């Protein structure tokens, strides 16, 4: 007689809408799950009847850690810890109470819901629910049945190979599997916004490469380590991220020495966009991503954003564009980047900040100011000096 074992049953949400391409999306999701669980041990990840199944292959694996990691994999709408038992009614009845004991002992009401995908099973779904419910009432006399708002929903699924017993589903990270929507380069600072923008693009299935502009000695090594810490936190959701660190001191000094002060920040951002675009093409990325929000600072007015976009000929995604600061902070707190972002190690965007920045610029102003700079040479030099860090 085969021993019951615990697995995860995973619902993949949006992938159900992908029609003939669903298998491709599902294969990428299973690959991402395997990658995320690899440090914990050996697992079997398979698909059957519109559900993914994750089964530990080693007894020493910590199932709480498994759930924690799976809960952050994009493409999963919900999952359940489930007990796998033989498709025998007595085995199901004997297993349900002991497996769900902790949830049922702490509840006042429950409901049993059964799903019989294998129509050859000799009991219909209502009969399965009635028998399991009766056994649970005998085993836990304090419980009452509530079919509308139960404290615990007990589910019994009869599938092709086994029966599965589980309680309520655990919410997943949602979104689409990372790697299904192409690659983008995100301009990452040490602030609150760009890590949240990175998270939101990864949630839509975008594979990320990050670009950070460093300006030593004006910025410290701790500022760089702060960015690495932020990307490690984002990587808990987005998976592996390559960080490209661009030396930016010489360019900022050139801007300071040759451009009108009121345009310092805008010229700097246009140079960043040019360099990021060069690196994006080298990485075969299809778009740039920034953490800008309309009107949040002087360089993020609509006029300023238009001037920045004027130097880019690939799409620039701004997932935070219509959000206020409090909304962004709430997401940052939820994904664990906020406390890192507020550490007092400033990035290059705070260097040579103009006292009175221009808020309604026009591209012609910036083009005229940039005539004093060897723009192409500076972009070439910066792109050639990039340092790579794998998160």
C-alpha positions, -999 to +999 in steps of 0.1 A: +000+000+000+015+033-011+021+059+017+004+093+015+027+121+006+025+159+005+027+179-027+018+213-041-011+217-065-006+249-085-032+269-104-017+290-132-043+317-136-039+338-168-022+309-187-056+293-191-063+321-216-034+314-239-051+289-261-027+270-284+003+287-268-005+276-233+019+247-233+048+271-241+039+294-213+034+264-189+068+250-198+085+283-189+066+285-156+077+250-147+113+259-156+110+289-133+096+269-104+125+243-108+150+271-108+135+288-077+134+255-057+168+241-068+186+254-036+161+234-014+167+199-029+153+177-057+117+180-069+094+167-096+075+194-114+048+182-138+015+192-154-018+173-155-054+183-161-047+221-160-028+219-127+009+219-120+022+195-094+053+200-073+065+169-054+096+168-032+118+139-039+138+141-006+123+136+029+145+163+044+130+192+024+114+219+044+079+223+029+073+257+045+103+270+026+089+254-006+057+273-001+075+306+006+095+304-026+066+292-048+044+321-035+068+345-052+069+329-086+051+350-112+025+331-132+009+313-102-025+325-092-029+302-062-016+269-048-025+244-022-006+220+001-022+187-007-020+151+006-018+125-022-036+092-014-048+062-033-082+065-050-099+044-023-128+059-002-116+044+030-081+058+025-096+092+018-117+091+049-088+079+071-065+106+058-085+138+057-088+144+095-052+137+105-038+158+076-060+188+082-060+185+120-044+218+128-068+238+106-099+220+118-090+222+155-087+260+152-119+264+132-156+266+142-172+257+109-162+238+077-174+227+043-164+198+021-162+203-016-154+174-040-143+173-076-144+141-095-123+145-127-120+107-129-157+097-137-148+060-132-145+066-095-175+047-079-188+077-058-202+109-071-190+143-059-219+149-035-215+114-020-178+120-014-185+153+003-212+138+025-190+109+036-159+130+043-181+156+061-196+129+083-162+115+093-149+150+101-179+158+123-172+125+142-135+133+146-140+170+155-172+172+175-168+210+180-172+217+143-204+227+125-211+227+088-214+261+071-219+259+033-218+296+027-189+311+048-169+282+063-138+288+083-121+259+065-130+246+031-119+210+027-114+199-009-112+164-022-101+160-058-103+127-076-079+128-105-065+102-130-038+087-108-046+098-072-070+115-048-058+148-033-070+163+000-063+200+008-077+230+026-080+265+013-058+278-016-029+301-008-027+332-030+002+332-055+021+362-070-001+363-101+010+378-133+028+359-161+059+337-160+092+357-163+106+351-197+073+349-216+072+386-226+107+393-238+136+412-222+139+448-211+166+470-195+155+488-164+174+519-152+178+512-115+187+537-088+189+533-051+155+550-046+120+537-039+106+538-074+128+519-098+128+486-078+090+487-077+089+494-115+113+464-120+089+442-099+059+453-119+075+446-153+087+412-141+051+404-130+041+408-167+066+382-177+095+405-187+130+393-181+151+421-167+186+434-171+194+463-148+216+493-155+230+514-127+250+546-131+277+551-105+296+583-099+326+577-076+339+596-056+306+615-054+287+583-047+301+556-024+306+519-027+278+515-002+254+531-027+263+503-052+259+476-026+225+491-018+214+487-054+227+451-054+206+445-022+175+459-039+179+437-069+184+406-047+150+415-031+134+420-065+151+388-077+131+368-052+102+375-076+119+382-109+145+354-108+181+360-120+190+396-129+221+408-146+233+442-133+254+465-156+272+492-136+281+522-158+309+546-147+292+580-150+314+605-132+332+618-163+299+624-181+284+643-152+315+665-148+313+672-186+277+682-182+285+704-151+313+722-170+296+727-203+258+729-200+234+754-184+227+746-148+190+745-151+193+717-177+218+695-158+194+669-147+176+666-181+209+664-201+221+637-176+189+617-181+191+619-218+227+606-216+215+578-194+188+569-219+213+568-248+237+545-228+209+523-216+196+519-251+230+510-264+233+483-237+197+471-244+206+465-280+237+445-270+215+424-246+189+419-273+163+437-251+132+452-267+125+481-243+137+503-215+120+506-181+121+535-157+105+543-124+091+577-133+057+590-122+042+621-138+050+653-118+068+636-089+099+657-094+110+684-118+126+659-143+093+640-145+069+666-158+053+657-191+076+682-209+107+667-193+096+631-200+091+641-237+126+655-238+140+624-223+121+601-247+133+621-277+167+604-277+152+569-275+140+549-305+128+519-286+098+517-263+102+532-228+079+516-203+069+535-171+047+512-150+044+538-122+035+567-144+000+573-129+007+563-093+012+586-064+041+581-039+020+564-013+008+537-037+044+531-047+056+529-011+029+504-003+042+480-030+078+487-019+069+476+016+051+445+004+080+433-017+106+442+009+125+469-009+114+500+011+137+496+041+166+492+017+157+521-005+156+546+025+191+538+035+211+570+034+235+561+005+227+585-024+230+577-061+243+597-090+209+615-095+216+636-065+250+648-078+252+684-093+214+689-088+204+723-102+191+749-077+163+759-101+156+730-126+137+737-158+103+721-155+089+730-190+118+723-213+117+716-251+139+692-270+155+721-289+168+735-257+184+702-248+198+696-283+214+731-282+229+725-248+243+691-258+262+706-287+289+715-262+294+677-254+310+649-274+278+629-270+287+598-291+322+596-277+308+597-241+282+570-249+309+548-265+333+552-236+306+545-210+293+514-228+329+500-231+336+504-194+305+486-181+310+462-152+287+432-149+273+417-117+250+387-116+223+388-089 
